[in-house]
Amino acid sequence: MGRGPVALASMLGSAYLEEAETSQYAVLAPHLRPQNGRSSCGLAATAVVFASFDKKPDREEDVLAAQQGTERLDSISYGITLDDLSLLMGSIGLECEAYRATDLATARRDLRRSLAADVRVVLNYTMRKVPGLGGNWGHHALVAAYHEPSDTFLVLDAATRLRPYAQPVWIDAPTLFAGMIEPDGMSGTPRGWLVCHRPTSACCLTPDLLPSL
């Protein structure tokens, strides 16, 4: 059993942020909003990514409406897989790559590298593997920082409307990896993370291009 998460709001969690080797917390946190539905964590994370790049769609309710192409998702009533979320992001102008959890050392190294670059990272993990989070399902969330002395990643959760205690927390790398390597119930493949690149002005949607809801 892994260590329990450390709340960012705690004295220890605040100290971790001050000591973090790399952090995107300042650019992500102002855009974090509670997800609208039980299964819309992927949409909420997508909106935060766009907003952090100062691009549209920056609201969860606009993400589905902004899809382009023929393979549109009408709803996400039962959640969304890592691959489907990648396709959805690509259809609205956000280039990203999906990475599967294979071994802890590689995951830790790649996540740290991504945090130091001008990209955003969306995690996909099973919450039941993380003690204290209170969930028993797959989840998408943003990773915002890494604290080397404690080997923990700062995870920003958009599910606060459904679970008020789901505030930003530091999760140790082995525990987070255990949640990512467990197979997705829909695809049967290990979970992992998306690395999302800054959109170019040519591929981004402006407010006047967003479909009316």
HUWOQUI-V679874 format. One record per helix or strand of 2 or more residues. SS is the DSSP state (hx for helix, st for strand). FROM is the first residue (numbers start at 1). TO is the last residue. Records with the same first field share a line. If there is no record, write none. Layout:
BEGIN
SS: FROM-TO  FROM-TO
END
This chain:
BEGIN
st: 6-7  22-23  96-100  119-126  138-147  152-156  169-172  192-197
hx: 11-19  25-31  41-52  60-63  82-91  104-115  127-129  173-181  207-209
END
